[in-house]
């Protein structure tokens, strides 16, 4: 089972990377990559800071995949993939800066990462303005691939994971149908796009099923005192807390 999942993930990565490179061919020609024996791929991940665990694990997987691809003939007729790895420090503004440097200074033809929704959304304008394909493995906010203002799919942004709504819908369905909960309290991280996305969809779906959100509390990264929120949940007599 594990080997099958690994093979599927590897195949998906190869196919999506190849698609990204094809989209970026025009840019590649401008940068002279077609005359080189390697293809520069920008790796923009959270290698330090609050979510370094996510970024480091993904970066390690990317390196293993690229090593395997290169050992099996490379891409685009035998070119080797050259990953240029940069740390965005788990900071959204740094993710944008890293993306800009990878494009302007390192002449990458595609960007991998970041891992989180907020950091990826910060890098989206850089990829879009420069027409450089960006692929994220774990940014689940719907706005990553669909512009919330125009409602149009972003031409140069791709992902290989599910998005926030299905996760929150499953949670609301489980709470209402399986646990029999009718009153829910929600505690979400107001400084995290992922948490805010889940919060809104869970709230809408639970109410749609007939449930009632009787308490809503937020916190910010770094907060340590959750007693007011827990007290509010207790007073609201929640059946379930998210």
N, C-alpha and C positions, 0 to 999 in steps of 0.2 A: 504494500500500500504506500509506504513512505517513498520507495523508489519511483513508483508511478507518479506521485505528486511532484517529485523532484524533476522527472523528465518532462512533465507537462509545463512546469514553471520555466524550465530552461528553454523549451520550444517556444513558449509565449514570448520570452525575453528576446530570443533571436529574431522572431518574426516581427515584433514591434520595433525593435531596434533597426532592422532592415527597412521597415516602412518609414521610419523617421529619417533614415539616411537618404532614402529616395526622395522624400519631400524636400530635403535640404540640398539636393544636388546642385541647384543653381547657385546657392550660397557657397557651396564647396568649390565650384569652379572659380568663383570670384576670389576665393582665398588661396587658390592654387593647390588645394588638397588632392585634386585628381592627378597631379604630377608627383605626388608623394607616395611612399610605400606604406603609409600609415594613416589612420583616420582618428583625429582628435575628438574625444567625447568628454564633455564636462560632467563631473560628478559633484553635485552641490548638495551636501548632506550635513545633518546635525551631528558632528563628531565630538562636540563638547557641549556643556550646558545642560539644561533641564531634561531634554529628551535625547541625549547622546546615545542611549541604549538603542533606540529605534534607528537612528542614522548610522551608527557604527555597524550594526548587524546587517543593514541593507548594503552598506558600502562593501563589507566583506563578501557578501553574496555576489555583488556585481564584479568584484575582482576575480572571484573564482570562475564566474561565467565567462568573462572576457578571456581568461587564461585558457579555458577549454575551447572557446571559439578560435582563438589564435592558433592553438595547437592542432586544430582541425582544418586549417587552411585560411582562416580569417574571413573577411567579408569583401564584397564588391570586387571579385576576381583576384583575391589573394592578399588584400591589404590587411595589415594588422591593426587592431583597435588599440589606441593609446589613451587610457583613461587619465584625465587630469583631475586630480582629487583636491577639493577645497572644503574647508570647514566653515559653516555659516554660524556656528556657535549657538544654535537653537534660537536665533534672533531673526525676526522677520525682516528688519531693515538690512541686516547683514546678508540675508539670503538674496536680496535684490542686488546688493553690491557685488557679491560673489558671482552671480549670474552675469552681471555687466562685465566683470573682469574676464570671465571665461570666454565671453563672446568677443570682446574688443582686444584683449591682450593674448589670449591663448588660441584664438581662431578655431573654436570648436564648431562642429557641424550639427551637434545635437547636445541637449542637456538632459541629464538624469537627476531627478530630485528637484526640490527637497522632499522630506518624508511627511511633514505635517501640512495641514491645509493652509494655515496662516502664512507659513514661509513660502509655500508654493504659490499662493495668490500674490505674494510680493514679487515673485520672480516672473509671473505671467506677463506683465507689460514688457519686460526685457526681451523675452522670447518672441512675443507677438510683434513688437516694433522692428526687430531684426530678422523676422521670418526664420527663426531657428526652432526646430521641433523640440518640445520639452515633454519628457515622459516621467510621470511619478508613479511609484509603486503603492503608495499608501495615503495620499491626500484624498479624503472622502467627501469634502464639501462639494455640493453640486456646482457651485460657482466656479470651481477650478476649470471645468471644461465648457461651461455654458455662461455667457455673459449675462449677469442678472438684469442689466439695463435693457439690452436689445433682445434678450432671450434667444440669441443665436449661438450655435456651437462655435467655440473658438477653433480657428483653423490650424493652429500649431501646437495645441495642448492636448496631451493624451494621458490616460491612466490605465492601470491593469488591476484595479481593485473595485469592489462595490462601493456605493456611495452612502451617505448618512441615512436617507429616508428608509431603506429596507431594514437597517439595524434598529432604528427607533420604532418602526411599525411592528417588527417582531417582538420587541420589548413590551409595547403597549398591548399587543394581542396576548402575550403570555400572562401579563399582569391581570388583564380583564377576564380572559377565557379560562386559563389554567389555575390562577390563584384566586379567582373570584373577587378581585379587588374592585371597588367602586369609587373609592376616594384616594387620590394620589397626591403625594407631595414631591416636588422636584427641587433638587439642589444641583446647580450647574456652575461651571467655571466661566465667568463673564469675560475673562481675558483669553479664552481659547475658542477658536472658530469651530473646532470639532465638537466641543461640548455644547456650544450654543446651537449648532445645527441639530444635534440629537434632541436637545431640550424642546425646540419648537415643533419638530415633527412628532415626538412622543406626545406632547401636549395636545396637538390637533387630533392625532389618531385616537388617543384615549377618550377624548371628548366625543369624537365621532361615534365611538362604540357605545356611548351612553355613560361613560365614567365622568367624574368631576375632579378637576384639579383644585384642591382645597388649600394648598400652600405652595408658594414659589419663592425660593431663596437663591441668591447668587453669592459667589465669592470670587476673589481674584488670586492668581498664583502667588504663593507666599503667605497667604492668610493662615493663621494657626488656631484662632478661636472660633469654633463652630457651634458654641453653645446657644447663641441666639437663634440660629437656624433650626437646631434640634428641638429647642423649646417651642418654636413656631409649629413644627411638625407634630409635636406631642399635643399641643393645644388644638390643632386642627383635626386630631383623631384620624390620621391617615391609615388607610388599609395597606398601602404600599408606598415606599419611598424610592425615588430614582436619583 
